[in-house]
Amino acid sequence: MSYQGWLETIAIQRSAATLFNTFTTAKTVIQPEALVSLPPNFFSVGRTLRVRASGGISNIVTTPGLMNFQVVIAV
């Protein structure tokens, strides 16, 4: 059976957030106005969520850099 679906944009952040030069804990880079609350029963069988991100990374000279990305959905 085929499944007909469509794409929808839920949120867009149009400008850069706060620059974090040094930190040891997880930080959000999403501005408060770009955070959204999903409606009840948003996720259904077969529904996917695609996250696209871009940004700048500064030069790390002294250490081999480590970068972790997390997508958190809080209930």
C-alpha positions as CSV (number, residue, x, y, z in Angstrom):
1,M,0.0,0.0,0.0
2,S,1.4,3.4,-0.9
3,Y,1.7,6.3,1.6
4,Q,1.0,9.8,0.5
5,G,2.7,12.5,2.5
6,W,4.0,16.0,2.3
7,L,6.8,18.2,3.7
8,E,6.2,20.9,6.1
9,T,8.6,23.4,7.8
10,I,8.0,23.5,11.5
11,A,10.7,26.1,12.6
12,I,13.4,28.2,11.1
13,Q,16.2,30.1,12.8
14,R,17.3,33.0,10.6
15,S,20.3,34.3,12.5
16,A,23.2,33.0,14.4
17,A,22.8,32.2,18.1
18,T,25.2,32.9,20.9
19,L,28.9,32.0,20.2
20,F,30.2,29.4,22.7
21,N,34.0,29.5,22.7
22,T,34.6,27.2,25.7
23,F,32.2,24.9,27.5
24,T,32.1,21.4,29.0
25,T,28.3,20.8,29.2
26,A,25.6,20.6,26.5
27,K,24.4,24.0,25.3
28,T,21.6,24.9,23.0
29,V,22.4,26.9,19.9
30,I,18.7,27.5,19.1
31,Q,17.3,30.9,19.8
32,P,14.2,30.9,22.1
33,E,12.0,32.2,19.3
34,A,12.9,29.3,17.1
35,L,11.9,26.6,19.7
36,V,8.5,25.1,19.0
37,S,6.0,22.9,20.8
38,L,4.7,20.0,18.7
39,P,1.0,19.4,18.9
40,P,-0.4,16.3,20.5
41,N,-0.2,13.1,18.4
42,F,2.3,14.8,16.0
43,F,4.2,11.6,15.5
44,S,2.4,8.7,13.8
45,V,3.6,5.4,12.2
46,G,5.9,6.2,9.3
47,R,6.3,9.9,10.1
48,T,9.9,11.1,10.1
49,L,11.6,14.3,11.4
50,R,14.5,15.8,9.3
51,V,16.8,18.2,11.0
52,R,19.1,20.4,8.8
53,A,21.8,22.5,10.5
54,S,24.7,24.6,9.4
55,G,27.2,26.7,11.2
56,G,30.8,27.8,11.7
57,I,33.5,26.0,13.5
58,S,36.6,27.9,14.7
59,N,40.1,26.6,14.4
60,I,41.3,24.2,17.1
61,V,45.1,24.3,17.3
62,T,46.1,22.5,20.5
63,T,43.8,19.5,20.7
64,P,42.0,17.1,18.4
65,G,38.5,18.7,18.5
66,L,35.4,16.8,19.5
67,M,31.9,17.8,18.6
68,N,28.7,16.1,19.5
69,F,25.2,17.0,18.2
70,Q,22.1,16.1,20.0
71,V,18.4,16.4,19.0
72,V,16.3,16.3,22.1
73,I,12.5,15.8,22.1
74,A,11.3,16.5,25.6
75,V,7.9,15.2,26.7
